[in-house]
Amino acid sequence: MKISELESLGFSCLQDEFEDVDFAGGYTSDLLSDVMANLKEGQVLITIQAHKNTIAVASLSGAAAVIFCHGRAAADDVVAAAAAEGIALFSTPDNQFEATVKLAKALGR
């Protein structure tokens, strides 16, 4: 599945300065140390933590995209940080469970 296909699942793209790569999984967590320990390179991070530290951790972990849940807004500096790192950024009104289930179903899991 390509990153751009996340929009077809109802996730709203917040910035389009990213490489439209294939990804095969995701990781859901709000604890950034947990994300650093468990997110695999090229995965999508699903979280409610809509701040610059999340982008820094996503970058260190090699995330392809970040999805902010519960309709969390991303401040301009967060969007700019994601663009600078080439990390796709999305938002959804869904909670983490709903977003994770959508992504898992789309990946055939």
C-alpha positions in Angstrom: 0.0 0.0 0.0 1.3 3.5 -0.8 1.3 6.4 1.7 -1.0 8.4 -0.6 -3.7 5.7 -0.3 -4.2 6.6 3.3 -6.5 9.4 2.1 -8.8 6.8 0.6 -9.3 5.4 4.2 -10.6 8.8 5.3 -7.3 10.2 6.7 -6.7 13.9 5.8 -3.3 14.7 4.4 -1.7 17.7 6.3 1.3 18.2 4.0 2.4 16.7 0.7 6.2 16.9 0.9 6.9 13.2 1.2 8.0 10.3 -1.0 5.0 8.2 -1.8 6.5 4.9 -0.7 5.0 1.5 0.0 4.4 0.6 3.6 3.4 -2.7 5.1 2.5 -2.0 8.7 2.0 0.4 11.4 2.4 1.0 15.1 0.0 2.6 17.5 1.3 4.3 20.7 1.2 7.6 22.5 4.4 6.9 24.6 7.3 8.2 22.5 9.9 6.0 24.2 7.7 3.0 23.3 7.6 4.2 19.7 11.4 4.5 19.6 11.7 1.0 20.8 9.1 -0.7 18.7 8.2 1.2 15.5 9.9 -0.4 12.5 11.4 1.6 9.7 8.8 2.4 7.0 5.8 1.9 9.2 3.0 4.3 9.9 2.7 5.8 13.4 -0.8 6.2 14.8 -1.0 8.5 17.9 -2.6 11.5 19.6 0.7 13.2 20.3 0.5 16.0 17.8 3.7 17.9 18.6 7.3 18.3 17.3 8.7 15.7 19.5 6.5 13.1 17.8 8.0 14.1 14.5 11.5 13.9 15.9 10.9 10.3 17.2 9.2 9.4 13.9 12.2 10.6 12.0 14.7 8.7 14.3 12.5 5.5 13.9 12.2 5.8 10.2 8.5 6.3 10.1 6.9 6.8 6.6 3.9 8.6 8.0 2.2 9.8 11.2 -1.5 9.8 11.7 -2.9 12.1 14.4 -6.1 10.8 15.9 -9.2 12.4 17.6 -9.0 15.2 15.0 -5.8 16.6 16.6 -4.6 19.7 14.8 -1.0 20.0 13.9 0.6 23.4 14.5 2.5 25.0 11.7 5.9 24.1 13.2 4.8 20.4 13.4 3.8 20.4 9.7 7.0 22.1 8.8 9.1 19.6 10.8 7.3 16.7 9.1 7.9 18.2 5.6 11.5 18.9 6.4 12.0 15.2 7.4 9.9 13.9 4.4 7.4 12.3 6.8 3.8 12.2 5.5 1.4 13.7 8.0 -2.3 12.9 8.4 -5.2 13.6 10.7 -8.4 11.7 11.4 -11.4 12.2 13.7 -11.1 8.4 14.5 -9.7 7.2 17.8 -6.5 5.1 17.8 -8.4 1.8 17.8 -10.6 2.8 14.8 -7.6 4.2 12.9 -5.6 1.1 13.6 -8.4 -1.2 12.5 -8.9 0.7 9.2 -5.2 0.5 8.5 -5.0 -3.2 9.3 -8.0 -4.1 7.2 -6.6 -2.1 4.2 -3.3 -4.1 4.6 -5.3 -7.4 4.7 -4.7 -8.2 8.3 
